[in-house]
Amino acid sequence: MIKTDIIIIGAGPVGLFTVFEAGLLKLKCNLIDSLAQPGGQCSEIYPKKPIYDIPGFPSILAGDLIDNLMEQIAPFKPGFTLGEAAISIDKTENDTFIVTTIKGTKHEAPIVMIAGGLGVFEPRKPPIENLEAYEDKGVEYMIKDPEMYRNKRVVVAGGGDSALDWAIYLTEKNIASEVSLVHRGASFRGHLDSVQKVIDLSETGKINLITEAEVKEIHGDGKVESLTIKHKRDGDFNKETDHFIPLFGLKPSLGPSGDWDLEIEKNAIKVDTTDYSTNIPGIYAIGDINTYENKLKLILCGFHEGTLAVQSAFARIHPEKKNVLKYTTVNGVSGF
């Protein structure tokens, strides 16, 4: 049994920053995450993608943001249970909670904070008959390390920001030897400046832009070697490649948290914006996994939610103590 003050389900950026705020109040945390490393989607899906709306950082790579957060919370020595999804929350007679993971690891604390982001998610896969046979053999649904495409021929499929951004990145950084972008429509759903940049790169011959087309078949002996692409006007043609990256977005779901007797609205956990508490006293939901009027799914909003939730948690754990707000600019971190 792992005992702590606050169990945080989800080790993404919001969960990590909550450790910092809890540490300032001398509350210990243990984080649980189904992924094998901290950082959530920032580490797993787009570690090399720049983020532009973190205060104080005009631009920061998602992976670097996680590195900074890990450094920020290091003085408070949080515990981590990684590679294990939380599957149940049970209330004890002592008014604490026991959170059990899929591997049977048990955690006990008076406070649970659910910071599971979008919850459980999986990629939207194109309807290609033998697609799964080539997964991790040239078919990838997310780009974790762009260097694996160094000097390789790459076909990216999709019409949203992710497909556009990665096609641009692999081209402008001179990583892939050849980049093709396949989209079944004639127009794109992404930001206009990204669309224009792809068009400009196409006109100079740096990106092979194929619109009104889709990948129908994959061929290769044990790994991806070529694709059959069906064009709306020109019919089928063969395209040799080393990697096929379909980027059609993710299908989010609450996963096990949908069965924890929490009030659910719009596939998210409903909270009270006073302190981001749920309908179960002692359980809070922060970040993208919660919902309330005028909710914005931004990392910086999650930071705010975690901060207020921790203040409420302190009052619940220590009802006899008065919490006087101290400022890090005066006390530093070591002064807490």
Secondary structure, 3 states (H helix, E strand, C coil): CEECCEEEECCCHHHHHHHHHHHHCCCCEEEEECCCCCCCHHHHCCCCCEECCECCECCEEHHHHHHHHHHHHHHHCCEEEECCCEEEEEECCCCCEEEEECCCCEEEECEEEECCCCCEEEECCCCCCCHHHHECCCECCCCCCHHHHCCCEEEEECCCHHHHHHHHHHHHCCCCCEEEEEECCCCCCCCHHHHHHHHHHHHCCCCEEEECEEEEEEECCCCCCEEEEEECCCEEEEEECCEEEECCCEEEECHHHHHCCCCEECCEEECECCCCECCCCCEEECHHHEECCCCCCCHHHHHHHHHHHHHHHHHHHCCCCCCCCCCHHHHCCCCC
